[in-house]
Amino acid sequence: MAMTLQDLRKMSEPALRRIFHLYWRFGRGMTLGVRAVVLDRDNRVFLVKHSYVSGWHLPGGGVEVGETFGDALRRELVEEGRIEVLGEPVLHGSVPQQPRSRRDQCRGLSDPQFQPGSPARGNREIVACGFFAANALPVETTKGTRLRIAEVLESREPISTWR
């Protein structure tokens, strides 16, 4: 049976994650990130699928030096989905990215007013993206992503870890 590129990626992902976290541990004290629950008029949530990690995720990414959380979110949404944020996103919570790393902190933001751009096309980082009904998320949507979506849609307090 021939191994596919996806099989190889899934097998190497844990080792690569450990290598990157080891580098970040010494190269950066703590990393900060943002993720957003972006809902369209039909209450569907925007998700992305990356080329370098398995599953479907909320859009977002790292906060660069000198960048605010809002600015980082605006940049990431344009990069990942050609979505322009019009208003101020609402802070949903700030949670450690455990169990992956105790050194990563992610701010969850929700309900940004946005203007969709032309449909995003796949690139080296994002292989697929789209809006999905909360009760019909792709099977590969991660547990942490599902939890954040449920928290926002059900107005629940965020749990203390990303899980």
N, C-alpha and C positions, 0 to 999 in steps of 0.2 A: 504494500500500500504506500503510495507516494505521499510525502508530507507537503502540505500546502503552506503558503506564506503565512496564512492566518494561524496555522498550527505552530509554526516556528515562532511567530510573534507571541503567542500565548505562553509557550514554553520559556521564552527568554525574558518576558516581561518582569517577573519577580527579581531575577538577578540584576537586570538593568536598573530597576527601581532602587535596589540596595546600593548599587554603585553610585548612582546619582545622589542618593541621600547621604552617602559617605562623603562625596565631594562637597555637597551643600553644607554638611555639618562643619567642615573646616573652612570652606570658602565664604560662607554666609552664616551669621549667627542664627537667624530665624527667617523663614520665608513667610511672606504674606500673600494671600490670594483673595480673589473675589469670584463669586458665582452668582448667577441671577436666575430667578424664576420669572421668565418673560411670558406673559399670557396675551393671546390675541383676543379679538372681539368675541370669539366663540368659546373662550376660556380654555383654549388648547395651549399647551406648554411647548416652548421651543427647546429642542435638544440637539446635541451635536455628537458625532461619532468621530473620534480621533484616529489618526493612523498609527500612533505610538502606544496606545493603551486600549484595552478591550472595553466594550460596553458603550452605552449611550449615557451622556452626562449633561448637566446643566452647562450653559456656556459660561466662560470665564477664564481666568488665568492669573498669572503672577502680577503683583504690584511692583513696578519698577522704582528705583531710588528717586525720590523727589516727586513722585506721582501720588495723587490722592486716590482713595478707594473708588470714588465716582469717576475720576478720569480713567483709571485702569479698566473699570467696567465699560465705559464708553468705547475705549480703544478695542477691547476684546470683542464686544458685540459687533462692531463694524468688521473686524478681522474675521470672525467666525460665522457671522450670519448676515452681514451687510445691513445691520439694524442700527438705526440712529436713535439714541436716547434723547428725548425732548425735555423731560422734567427731571426732578431729583428722585432717584430710586429710594425706596424705604428700606432701612436696615432691618433685616429679619433676625440676625444674630451673628455671633462670632464664636466659632468652634474650632478646637484643634482637629487636625486631619488624622486623628488616631483611627485605627491602629497602624496606619502606614508610617507616620512620623509624629513624634511629640514636638518637633521643632517647626511644624507648619501650622499656621493659623489662617482660617478662611472666613471671610465676612460674607454672609448671605444677604443678598439684596433682592427685593421683590417689587412687583408692580411698577416697573418703570414705564412711563408713557414713552412710546416709541413710534418711529416712522419706519416701516419696512422698506428696504431698498429693492433693487432687482434681485431675483432669486440668487442665492449664493451657489457658487459652483465648487466642487471638490478641489482641494489643493493638497500640498504636501502634508499639512497638519490636519485638515478637516476632510474626511472622506465622504461624509453625509451629514445632512442636517434637515430639520423640518419641525413643523408644529404637530403635536399629537394630543388627542383627547386623554385626559388624566386616567380614564378607565380603560384605555387602549394603548398604553405605552408599549414600545418595542420590548420584546422578551429580554433582550440583553441590557435593559436599563438597570443601572447599578442600584444596589440597596440604599446607599447614601442619597442618591438622586431621588429615588422614590420617597424616602423619608422627608427630604426638604420640600418636595412638591406637596405632599400630604399636609405638612405643617403649615405651609402658606395657604393652601386652599381651605383648610379646616381651621385656620386662625389659631393654631396651637403654638405653644412656646417651643423653641428648638431644644432638642436633646443636647447633652453636653459634649458629644463627640459626633464626627461626621458619619460614621458607620453607615 
